[in-house]
Amino acid sequence: MQTLRPLPRLSFGQGALAVEGSRLLPEEVAVALSFNGSTQAVMMATPADLEDFAYGFALTEGLARPEEITEVEAFETPKGIDVQIWVTPQAEARLAKRRRTMAGPVGCGLCGIDSLEEAVRALPPVTSAFTISPAQVRAAIASLPGAQPLHDATRAVHAAGFWNGGLIAAREDVGRHNALDKLAGHMVHANLRDGAIVLTSRVSIDMVQKVAAIGAPVLIAVSAPTAHAVAMAEAAGITLIALARPDRFEVFTHESRLTGGPASGEQHVA
């Protein structure tokens, strides 16, 4: 399934005349994530990197560990895409205790959670000797735009990247949570962990929860965090850097990981 397509539109500038033309826009389709034949979530998403999406969603939502997933297969239907994920009996038992009925818009991170305990679930502590210098923070945030071809074409999608001395991997999606889940799935297969997650979006508690599940010690975002997200990052041992630009940034938690050192702009994006 295609990820973008041209659509006709009228363009108005400073003058009164309208100019006919077209604009590339990203596709947004319903993607059902089904575990052992039972639909667990339906998200509006960009129809790309769906195996990464399946692994990442299972991991960051605490539904199944990578080694508990035995098979992933995506099927196109007239109304969307059904991603079938097959898991071990141990994971299936866990799913039975935490069923979600979730139809998520692209901005949704906690849709369908049916208890306050799940919404603010305890996070695994992130322990890592990884450090990053101010110059490297600026290099990391400056490296992400070069790995956003879908955004370049449409100006309508988010991205999440993994940085360690250079941008190692990046994923895009119309939903910020989906982009991070897709990146998480890729990181599982590539055995990536120690480094910084770089986001084009704001930081809410659900984004911190996903980063903690990945085990990444540093989170860098271009927008501001919520107060609860800062508290959650502090408790989880995550260095939270936000409002990041190539020339400035703000550190909210665990500033001890910020050290001196050279910058590197090298990219090996997967």
Secondary structure, DSSP 8 states (H G I E B T S, - for coil): --SEEEEEEEEE-SSS-EEEEEEEEE--EEEEEEETTEEEEEEEE-SS-HHHHHHHHHHHTTS--GGGEEEEEEEEETTEEEEEEEE-HHHHHHHHHS----EE-TT-SSTT--SHHHHT-----------B-HHHHHHHHHHGGGG-HHHHHHS--EEEEEESSEEEEEEEESSHHHHHHHHHHHHHHHT--SSEEEESS-B-HHHHHHHHHHT-SEEEESS-B-HHHHHHHHHHT-EEEEEEETTEEEE-S-GGGB-------EE---
